[in-house]
Amino acid sequence: AKMSALGGVMRKLVHICYGVLMKQQTYDENYVAAA
């Protein structure tokens, strides 16, 4: 369970990093994507 939670956090961080790199924008913690 501990490693599973860590894997989920790592995956979320990678998604954030990938999005910032692909969009060439600075990170905004208050950004909400339109669903």
Predicted model as a PDB file, atoms N, CA, C, CB and O in Angstrom, pLDDT in the B-factor column:
MODEL        1                                                                  
ATOM      1  N   ALA A   1       0.835  -1.192   0.000  1.00 88.00           N  
ATOM      2  CA  ALA A   1       0.000   0.000   0.000  1.00 88.00           C  
ATOM      3  C   ALA A   1       0.879   1.256   0.000  1.00 88.00           C  
ATOM      4  CB  ALA A   1      -0.950  -0.002   1.222  1.00 88.00           C  
ATOM      5  O   ALA A   1       0.565   2.242  -0.666  1.00 88.00           O  
ATOM      6  N   LYS A   2       1.962   1.209   0.739  1.00 91.00           N  
ATOM      7  CA  LYS A   2       2.845   2.371   0.826  1.00 91.00           C  
ATOM      8  C   LYS A   2       3.476   2.680  -0.529  1.00 91.00           C  
ATOM      9  CB  LYS A   2       3.939   2.134   1.877  1.00 91.00           C  
ATOM     10  O   LYS A   2       3.516   3.836  -0.952  1.00 91.00           O  
ATOM     11  N   MET A   3       3.964   1.652  -1.202  1.00 94.00           N  
ATOM     12  CA  MET A   3       4.589   1.844  -2.510  1.00 94.00           C  
ATOM     13  C   MET A   3       3.559   2.233  -3.564  1.00 94.00           C  
ATOM     14  CB  MET A   3       5.322   0.575  -2.940  1.00 94.00           C  
ATOM     15  O   MET A   3       3.876   2.968  -4.498  1.00 94.00           O  
ATOM     16  N   SER A   4       2.348   1.751  -3.422  1.00 94.00           N  
ATOM     17  CA  SER A   4       1.285   2.103  -4.349  1.00 94.00           C  
ATOM     18  C   SER A   4       0.967   3.597  -4.255  1.00 94.00           C  
ATOM     19  CB  SER A   4       0.026   1.265  -4.066  1.00 94.00           C  
ATOM     20  O   SER A   4       0.785   4.263  -5.274  1.00 94.00           O  
ATOM     21  N   ALA A   5       0.901   4.116  -3.034  1.00 94.00           N  
ATOM     22  CA  ALA A   5       0.641   5.543  -2.822  1.00 94.00           C  
ATOM     23  C   ALA A   5       1.795   6.372  -3.379  1.00 94.00           C  
ATOM     24  CB  ALA A   5       0.435   5.846  -1.315  1.00 94.00           C  
ATOM     25  O   ALA A   5       1.573   7.406  -4.008  1.00 94.00           O  
ATOM     26  N   LEU A   6       3.009   5.923  -3.151  1.00 94.00           N  
ATOM     27  CA  LEU A   6       4.179   6.631  -3.665  1.00 94.00           C  
ATOM     28  C   LEU A   6       4.172   6.643  -5.192  1.00 94.00           C  
ATOM     29  CB  LEU A   6       5.473   5.984  -3.142  1.00 94.00           C  
ATOM     30  O   LEU A   6       4.506   7.654  -5.810  1.00 94.00           O  
ATOM     31  N   GLY A   7       3.798   5.540  -5.786  1.00 95.00           N  
ATOM     32  CA  GLY A   7       3.705   5.466  -7.245  1.00 95.00           C  
ATOM     33  C   GLY A   7       2.671   6.441  -7.795  1.00 95.00           C  
ATOM     34  O   GLY A   7       2.891   7.060  -8.836  1.00 95.00           O  
ATOM     35  N   GLY A   8       1.550   6.578  -7.103  1.00 93.00           N  
ATOM     36  CA  GLY A   8       0.510   7.515  -7.526  1.00 93.00           C  
ATOM     37  C   GLY A   8       0.975   8.958  -7.465  1.00 93.00           C  
ATOM     38  O   GLY A   8       0.677   9.755  -8.354  1.00 93.00           O  
ATOM     39  N   VAL A   9       1.711   9.289  -6.409  1.00 93.00           N  
ATOM     40  CA  VAL A   9       2.234  10.648  -6.258  1.00 93.00           C  
ATOM     41  C   VAL A   9       3.269  10.933  -7.338  1.00 93.00           C  
ATOM     42  CB  VAL A   9       2.852  10.845  -4.856  1.00 93.00           C  
ATOM     43  O   VAL A   9       3.278  12.017  -7.921  1.00 93.00           O  
ATOM     44  N   MET A  10       4.142   9.962  -7.608  1.00 94.00           N  
ATOM     45  CA  MET A  10       5.164  10.137  -8.640  1.00 94.00           C  
ATOM     46  C   MET A  10       4.509  10.326 -10.011  1.00 94.00           C  
ATOM     47  CB  MET A  10       6.126   8.924  -8.665  1.00 94.00           C  
ATOM     48  O   MET A  10       4.947  11.158 -10.805  1.00 94.00           O  
ATOM     49  N   ARG A  11       3.469   9.558 -10.278  1.00 94.00           N  
ATOM     50  CA  ARG A  11       2.764   9.661 -11.559  1.00 94.00           C  
ATOM     51  C   ARG A  11       2.132  11.047 -11.728  1.00 94.00           C  
ATOM     52  CB  ARG A  11       1.681   8.567 -11.664  1.00 94.00           C  
ATOM     53  O   ARG A  11       2.190  11.634 -12.808  1.00 94.00           O  
ATOM     54  N   LYS A  12       1.533  11.559 -10.661  1.00 90.00           N  
ATOM     55  CA  LYS A  12       0.908  12.872 -10.719  1.00 90.00           C  
ATOM     56  C   LYS A  12       1.954  13.955 -10.984  1.00 90.00           C  
ATOM     57  CB  LYS A  12       0.154  13.164  -9.414  1.00 90.00           C  
ATOM     58  O   LYS A  12       1.722  14.871 -11.772  1.00 90.00           O  
ATOM     59  N   LEU A  13       3.092  13.843 -10.326  1.00 89.00           N  
ATOM     60  CA  LEU A  13       4.164  14.814 -10.513  1.00 89.00           C  
ATOM     61  C   LEU A  13       4.704  14.772 -11.937  1.00 89.00           C  
ATOM     62  CB  LEU A  13       5.290  14.558  -9.518  1.00 89.00           C  
ATOM     63  O   LEU A  13       4.996  15.816 -12.520  1.00 89.00           O  
ATOM     64  N   VAL A  14       4.838  13.587 -12.493  1.00 90.00           N  
ATOM     65  CA  VAL A  14       5.314  13.456 -13.875  1.00 90.00           C  
ATOM     66  C   VAL A  14       4.315  14.083 -14.835  1.00 90.00           C  
ATOM     67  CB  VAL A  14       5.546  11.973 -14.238  1.00 90.00           C  
ATOM     68  O   VAL A  14       4.718  14.732 -15.800  1.00 90.00           O  
ATOM     69  N   HIS A  15       3.036  13.904 -14.594  1.00 88.00           N  
ATOM     70  CA  HIS A  15       2.007  14.500 -15.460  1.00 88.00           C  
ATOM     71  C   HIS A  15       2.072  16.020 -15.403  1.00 88.00           C  
ATOM     72  CB  HIS A  15       0.602  14.016 -15.048  1.00 88.00           C  
ATOM     73  O   HIS A  15       1.937  16.681 -16.433  1.00 88.00           O  
ATOM     74  N   ILE A  16       2.276  16.579 -14.223  1.00 83.00           N  
ATOM     75  CA  ILE A  16       2.386  18.031 -14.079  1.00 83.00           C  
ATOM     76  C   ILE A  16       3.610  18.535 -14.838  1.00 83.00           C  
ATOM     77  CB  ILE A  16       2.470  18.432 -12.584  1.00 83.00           C  
ATOM     78  O   ILE A  16       3.525  19.510 -15.585  1.00 83.00           O  
ATOM     79  N   CYS A  17       4.745  17.872 -14.645  1.00 86.00           N  
ATOM     80  CA  CYS A  17       5.978  18.276 -15.333  1.00 86.00           C  
ATOM     81  C   CYS A  17       5.822  18.185 -16.840  1.00 86.00           C  
ATOM     82  CB  CYS A  17       7.153  17.409 -14.882  1.00 86.00           C  
ATOM     83  O   CYS A  17       6.244  19.090 -17.561  1.00 86.00           O  
ATOM     84  N   TYR A  18       5.227  17.116 -17.320  1.00 87.00           N  
ATOM     85  CA  TYR A  18       5.033  16.928 -18.756  1.00 87.00           C  
ATOM     86  C   TYR A  18       4.144  18.037 -19.331  1.00 87.00           C  
ATOM     87  CB  TYR A  18       4.412  15.544 -19.038  1.00 87.00           C  
ATOM     88  O   TYR A  18       4.435  18.582 -20.396  1.00 87.00           O  
ATOM     89  N   GLY A  19       3.072  18.363 -18.627  1.00 82.00           N  
ATOM     90  CA  GLY A  19       2.165  19.415 -19.082  1.00 82.00           C  
ATOM     91  C   GLY A  19       2.851  20.767 -19.159  1.00 82.00           C  
ATOM     92  O   GLY A  19       2.639  21.522 -20.107  1.00 82.00           O  
ATOM     93  N   VAL A  20       3.675  21.076 -18.162  1.00 83.00           N  
ATOM     94  CA  VAL A  20       4.393  22.355 -18.156  1.00 83.00           C  
ATOM     95  C   VAL A  20       5.381  22.403 -19.320  1.00 83.00           C  
ATOM     96  CB  VAL A  20       5.134  22.564 -16.808  1.00 83.00           C  
ATOM     97  O   VAL A  20       5.496  23.427 -19.993  1.00 83.00           O  
ATOM     98  N   LEU A  21       6.087  21.311 -19.556  1.00 86.00           N  
ATOM     99  CA  LEU A  21       7.068  21.295 -20.638  1.00 86.00           C  
ATOM    100  C   LEU A  21       6.409  21.375 -22.013  1.00 86.00           C  
ATOM    101  CB  LEU A  21       7.918  20.043 -20.549  1.00 86.00           C  
ATOM    102  O   LEU A  21       6.916  22.062 -22.900  1.00 86.00           O  
ATOM    103  N   MET A  22       5.301  20.690 -22.199  1.00 87.00           N  
ATOM    104  CA  MET A  22       4.655  20.667 -23.507  1.00 87.00           C  
ATOM    105  C   MET A  22       3.962  21.990 -23.830  1.00 87.00           C  
ATOM    106  CB  MET A  22       3.651  19.532 -23.568  1.00 87.00           C  
ATOM    107  O   MET A  22       3.936  22.400 -24.991  1.00 87.00           O  
ATOM    108  N   LYS A  23       3.407  22.655 -22.838  1.00 84.00           N  
ATOM    109  CA  LYS A  23       2.686  23.907 -23.077  1.00 84.00           C  
ATOM    110  C   LYS A  23       3.585  25.133 -23.001  1.00 84.00           C  
ATOM    111  CB  LYS A  23       1.565  24.048 -22.082  1.00 84.00           C  
ATOM    112  O   LYS A  23       3.152  26.235 -23.338  1.00 84.00           O  
ATOM    113  N   GLN A  24       4.845  24.957 -22.559  1.00 84.00           N  
ATOM    114  CA  GLN A  24       5.805  26.060 -22.457  1.00 84.00           C  
ATOM    115  C   GLN A  24       5.260  27.198 -21.595  1.00 84.00           C  
ATOM    116  CB  GLN A  24       6.159  26.586 -23.854  1.00 84.00           C  
ATOM    117  O   GLN A  24       5.435  28.373 -21.918  1.00 84.00           O  
ATOM    118  N   GLN A  25       4.592  26.833 -20.487  1.00 77.00           N  
ATOM    119  CA  GLN A  25       4.058  27.823 -19.564  1.00 77.00           C  
ATOM    120  C   GLN A  25       4.643  27.583 -18.183  1.00 77.00           C  
ATOM    121  CB  GLN A  25       2.513  27.771 -19.524  1.00 77.00           C  
ATOM    122  O   GLN A  25       5.106  26.485 -17.875  1.00 77.00           O  
ATOM    123  N   THR A  26       4.619  28.617 -17.358  1.00 79.00           N  
ATOM    124  CA  THR A  26       5.061  28.439 -15.982  1.00 79.00           C  
ATOM    125  C   THR A  26       3.981  27.698 -15.208  1.00 79.00           C  
ATOM    126  CB  THR A  26       5.381  29.804 -15.317  1.00 79.00           C  
ATOM    127  O   THR A  26       2.807  27.727 -15.578  1.00 79.00           O  
ATOM    128  N   TYR A  27       4.384  27.039 -14.139  1.00 76.00           N  
ATOM    129  CA  TYR A  27       3.455  26.265 -13.330  1.00 76.00           C  
ATOM    130  C   TYR A  27       2.564  27.213 -12.526  1.00 76.00           C  
ATOM    131  CB  TYR A  27       4.217  25.297 -12.390  1.00 76.00           C  
ATOM    132  O   TYR A  27       3.054  28.149 -11.895  1.00 76.00           O  
ATOM    133  N   ASP A  28       1.265  26.966 -12.552  1.00 76.00           N  
ATOM    134  CA  ASP A  28       0.300  27.753 -11.780  1.00 76.00           C  
ATOM    135  C   ASP A  28      -0.511  26.778 -10.920  1.00 76.00           C  
ATOM    136  CB  ASP A  28      -0.644  28.608 -12.727  1.00 76.00           C  
ATOM    137  O   ASP A  28      -1.307  25.996 -11.442  1.00 76.00           O  
ATOM    138  N   GLU A  29      -0.307  26.828  -9.616  1.00 77.00           N  
ATOM    139  CA  GLU A  29      -0.988  25.858  -8.733  1.00 77.00           C  
ATOM    140  C   GLU A  29      -2.486  26.079  -8.668  1.00 77.00           C  
ATOM    141  CB  GLU A  29      -0.416  25.932  -7.332  1.00 77.00           C  
ATOM    142  O   GLU A  29      -3.217  25.188  -8.235  1.00 77.00           O  
ATOM    143  N   ASN A  30      -2.968  27.258  -9.092  1.00 78.00           N  
ATOM    144  CA  ASN A  30      -4.398  27.548  -9.058  1.00 78.00           C  
ATOM    145  C   ASN A  30      -5.078  27.276 -10.393  1.00 78.00           C  
ATOM    146  CB  ASN A  30      -4.621  28.987  -8.658  1.00 78.00           C  
ATOM    147  O   ASN A  30      -6.273  27.532 -10.541  1.00 78.00           O  
ATOM    148  N   TYR A  31      -4.334  26.760 -11.365  1.00 73.00           N  
ATOM    149  CA  TYR A  31      -4.882  26.459 -12.695  1.00 73.00           C  
ATOM    150  C   TYR A  31      -5.881  25.303 -12.595  1.00 73.00           C  
ATOM    151  CB  TYR A  31      -3.739  26.106 -13.698  1.00 73.00           C  
ATOM    152  O   TYR A  31      -5.616  24.283 -11.959  1.00 73.00           O  
ATOM    153  N   VAL A  32      -7.036  25.492 -13.239  1.00 70.00           N  
ATOM    154  CA  VAL A  32      -8.038  24.436 -13.280  1.00 70.00           C  
ATOM    155  C   VAL A  32      -8.366  24.173 -14.736  1.00 70.00           C  
ATOM    156  CB  VAL A  32      -9.319  24.820 -12.466  1.00 70.00           C  
ATOM    157  O   VAL A  32      -8.818  25.071 -15.447  1.00 70.00           O  
ATOM    158  N   ALA A  33      -8.142  22.958 -15.178  1.00 66.00           N  
ATOM    159  CA  ALA A  33      -8.419  22.614 -16.570  1.00 66.00           C  
ATOM    160  C   ALA A  33      -9.934  22.508 -16.775  1.00 66.00           C  
ATOM    161  CB  ALA A  33      -7.713  21.280 -16.962  1.00 66.00           C  
ATOM    162  O   ALA A  33     -10.652  21.988 -15.921  1.00 66.00           O  
ATOM    163  N   ALA A  34     -10.398  22.999 -17.899  1.00 61.00           N  
ATOM    164  CA  ALA A  34     -11.817  22.910 -18.220  1.00 61.00           C  
ATOM    165  C   ALA A  34     -12.164  21.454 -18.529  1.00 61.00           C  
ATOM    166  CB  ALA A  34     -12.180  23.838 -19.423  1.00 61.00           C  
ATOM    167  O   ALA A  34     -11.513  20.811 -19.353  1.00 61.00           O  
ATOM    168  N   ALA A  35     -13.188  20.950 -17.864  1.00 53.00           N  
ATOM    169  CA  ALA A  35     -13.541  19.535 -18.026  1.00 53.00           C  
ATOM    170  C   ALA A  35     -14.552  19.322 -19.111  1.00 53.00           C  
ATOM    171  CB  ALA A  35     -14.070  18.974 -16.740  1.00 53.00           C  
ATOM    172  O   ALA A  35     -14.952  18.186 -19.369  1.00 53.00           O  
TER     173      ALA A  35                                                      
ENDMDL                                                                          
END                                                                             
